Amino acid sequence: MTPDTHRFPPTLALRALAVAALAWAPPGQAAPAAMPPADADTDLLLFLLAALFWVVAHVWTLLVVWAEARASGVQASAKTREAVHGQ
């Protein structure tokens, strides 16, 4: 099975849209730059934002799990078992 098997044939509207987009875009937008500019400050900022998101997401998850365990009465059932068994 080839990748073309599940493709839809290009329609006239799709071709017209592509032609209009290419005609509207300036020539510099048609092809990617040969070498993207390196910006260490932006890379560091994006890394720090990703690290902050990771920390916040995991702390939030732990908080929710703790709150759910507390609300479900896991600790209360342990106290009830101690009272029943006379410990």
PEFENFEN-V709312 format. One record per residue. N is the residue number from 1. PHI is phi in radians with two decimals (none if undefined). OMEGA is omega in whole degrees, -180 to 180 (* if undefined). Layout:
N,PHI,OMEGA / N,PHI,OMEGA
This chain:
1,none,-178 / 2,-1.64,178 / 3,-1.10,-179 / 4,-1.32,-176 / 5,-1.08,-174 / 6,-1.72,179 / 7,-1.44,173 / 8,-1.48,177 / 9,-1.16,-179 / 10,-1.10,-179 / 11,-1.68,179 / 12,-1.13,-179 / 13,-1.15,179 / 14,-1.13,178 / 15,-1.13,179 / 16,-1.15,178 / 17,-1.13,179 / 18,-1.12,179 / 19,-1.11,180 / 20,-1.14,180 / 21,-1.15,179 / 22,-1.21,178 / 23,-1.25,-177 / 24,-1.36,-176 / 25,-1.23,176 / 26,-1.19,-176 / 27,-1.02,-180 / 28,-1.18,-179 / 29,-1.51,-175 / 30,-1.28,-177 / 31,-2.27,178 / 32,-1.22,178 / 33,-1.15,-180 / 34,-1.11,180 / 35,-2.40,-180 / 36,-1.15,-179 / 37,-1.19,-180 / 38,-1.56,179 / 39,-2.26,-176 / 40,-1.14,-180 / 41,-1.14,179 / 42,-1.17,178 / 43,-1.08,179 / 44,-1.13,179 / 45,-1.08,180 / 46,-1.14,177 / 47,-1.10,-180 / 48,-1.16,177 / 49,-1.14,178 / 50,-1.15,178 / 51,-1.13,178 / 52,-1.10,178 / 53,-1.07,-179 / 54,-1.07,-179 / 55,-1.12,-179 / 56,-1.09,-179 / 57,-1.11,-178 / 58,-1.29,176 / 59,-1.13,179 / 60,-1.08,179 / 61,-1.07,178 / 62,-1.10,178 / 63,-1.12,180 / 64,-1.15,179 / 65,-1.10,178 / 66,-1.10,-179 / 67,-1.15,178 / 68,-1.14,179 / 69,-1.13,180 / 70,-1.19,-178 / 71,-1.25,-178 / 72,-1.36,176 / 73,1.50,179 / 74,-1.10,179 / 75,-1.21,-180 / 76,-1.14,-180 / 77,-1.20,176 / 78,-1.15,178 / 79,-1.16,179 / 80,-1.15,178 / 81,-1.11,178 / 82,-1.12,-180 / 83,-1.19,-178 / 84,-1.22,-177 / 85,-1.47,175 / 86,1.25,-180 / 87,-1.54,*
